[in-house]
């Protein structure tokens, strides 16, 4: 199984969603983790609610930084819009996903669905 890391700014919305979708839809293909460049203090309630709409719970999840993810990833998916710190020795793909923080709920829902689509496409590619 491939180890993938999803990265965004605060690890509160986008990367948490991507990790959860990867676990839900591709647990037999990837081992997923997520992190933020500058971790937030908590996952927003709206993010928790939007994922529950997809029957995916983020209970027990919390924002974390890159320093808490370990090493040995095969692929990094960067949604932060920022360069990753330091030298990176594994392939990095940039995903252009708008930061949903402070956006209206419907727009956040659209971003959630975009992330799910990106993750499903990735899993289809990796699973062959």
SVG drawing of the C-alpha trace seen along z (x, -y; Angstrom):
<svg xmlns="http://www.w3.org/2000/svg" viewBox="-26 -34 42 37">
<polyline fill="none" stroke="black" stroke-width="0.4" points="0.0,0.0 1.1,-3.5 1.6,-6.1 0.1,-9.4 0.1,-12.7 -2.4,-15.5 -1.3,-19.0 -3.1,-22.3 -2.6,-25.4 -4.2,-24.5 -5.1,-20.8 -8.6,-21.8 -10.6,-21.5 -9.1,-20.4 -6.5,-18.0 -8.7,-16.5 -11.4,-15.9 -9.0,-14.4 -7.5,-12.0 -11.0,-10.9 -12.1,-10.3 -8.9,-8.4 -9.5,-6.2 -13.2,-5.7 -12.8,-5.0 -9.3,-3.6 -8.3,-2.0 -7.2,1.0 -4.9,-1.1 -3.4,-3.8 -2.5,-4.6 -3.5,-8.3 -2.4,-11.0 -2.8,-14.7 -1.0,-17.8 -1.0,-21.5 1.8,-24.0 0.5,-26.1 -2.0,-23.8 -5.2,-25.3 -6.5,-24.8 -9.5,-22.8 -11.6,-21.4 -14.5,-23.8 -17.9,-22.5 -19.1,-23.1 -16.4,-20.8 -17.5,-18.1 -21.1,-18.5 -20.3,-18.5 -18.4,-15.2 -21.2,-13.7 -23.4,-14.5 -21.2,-11.9 -21.5,-9.5 -17.8,-10.1 -17.0,-11.0 -14.0,-13.1 -14.4,-12.3 -11.1,-11.9 -9.3,-13.9 -7.4,-17.1 -5.1,-19.5 -1.5,-18.6 1.7,-19.9 4.2,-18.2 6.4,-17.4 3.8,-14.9 3.3,-12.9 6.6,-10.9 8.3,-10.0 8.3,-7.4 5.5,-8.8 5.3,-7.7 3.3,-10.8 2.4,-14.2 -0.7,-16.1 -0.3,-19.8 -3.5,-21.9 -1.9,-24.7 -1.0,-26.9 2.3,-27.4 5.7,-25.7 6.4,-22.8 9.2,-23.6 12.7,-22.2 13.8,-19.6 11.2,-17.0 12.5,-13.6 9.1,-12.2 6.8,-13.3 4.6,-16.2 1.4,-17.0 -0.2,-20.4 -4.0,-20.4 -5.6,-23.8 -8.4,-23.7 -9.8,-26.9 -9.5,-27.3 -13.1,-26.9 -12.5,-28.6 -15.0,-31.4 -16.8,-30.7 -20.6,-30.2 -21.7,-26.6 -22.8,-25.9 -19.4,-26.9 -17.7,-24.7 -19.9,-21.8 -18.8,-22.3 -15.2,-22.3 -15.8,-19.1 -17.2,-17.5 -14.3,-18.7 -11.9,-17.1 -13.8,-13.9 -13.5,-13.8 -9.8,-14.5 -9.3,-11.7 -11.4,-9.3 -9.4,-10.1 -6.1,-9.6 -7.3,-6.3 -8.4,-5.1 -5.0,-6.0 -3.0,-4.4 -5.2,-1.3 -4.8,-0.8"/>
</svg>
